[in-house]
Amino acid sequence: MKARDLRCRRVGSRSWLTAQRAMRHLPIRRFLYALYEARLRRAIERRSVPRHVGIILDGNRRHGQSVGISDPDALYDLGANKLDDVLDWCADLKIPAVTLWVFSPDNLRRSPREVSGIFSAIERKLTALAGDPRIHSRRVRVRAIGDLTLVPESTVNAIKTAEAATRTHDAMDLNIAVAYGGREEIVGAVKSALGDMAAGGATISDAIARLSPDLIARHLYTAGLPDPDLIVRTSGEIRLSGFLLWQSVHSEFYFSDVNWPAFRRVDFLRAVRAYQDRQRRFGL
């Protein structure tokens, strides 16, 4: 046998042994993670949980690079399917409202292939939600927030189908922020408030005098919901990028290094525990 072949066999044997040892330890690691999750869950149950959680779904492309997925449809389907896990986690903790930012107007500057992949994934997930028995048994109301004039007609139709199918549900609110921008939301709310006052006969001076934070809040996409207590961003980026700018004035922030498709229950529980550990002052 040639020396090179012998070396390759030895290297292959070492690799095989290393893999076998890793496999033997895998159940132990899973068991320890399960214990850790259970401990976190028990600790969280004893304290108040957020009424509204906002999540910035970031890191899809980086996750794809790490696992060798480049097809946009396959990649963004992974991120969209993570929504099912989030609903399970929120239902388990009895969190009544969650807002997920899936697409911003800035994302329209990405390649047409990627933009198409994102919208296709949104359509498939919304269509699935409309007929999902878990959505109906949990009475989850699905709504889209954002500028739907920027969204393809097929995506708008999927949004309308999911909203119509869940319109009467009242146990949990699921907001899908698509083509959503925080500055655009505030401008739209101010325009809507002024328009209503003008329709009622108010002069410009009267409208300016009556304009207030409470009035603007009633014209936001999230009107009727509590402001988010906790906002989570995945992938290690430490910025809001315009997410719920008005509503987040007193929110607590949690930034996770984990890319969105790899985000786990234990990561979500850590975010909730970090929120519970904060002393909220609300500006006082």
Buried (B, 14 or more C-beta within 10 A) or exposed (E): EEEEEEEEEEEEEEEEEEEEEEEEEEEEEEEEEEEEBEEBBEEBEEEEBBBBBBBBBBBBBBBBEEEEBEEBBEBBBBBBBBBBEBBBBBBBBEBBBBBBBBBBBEBEEBEEEBBBBBBBBBBBBBBBBBEBEEBBEBEBBBBBBBBBEBBBEEBBBBBBBBBEBBEEBEEBBBBBBBBBBBEBBBEBBBEBBBEBBEEEEBEEEEBEEEBEEEBBBBBBBBEEBEBBBBBBBBBEBEEBBBBBBBBBEEBBBBBBEBBBBBBBBBBBBBBBBBBBEEEEEEEE
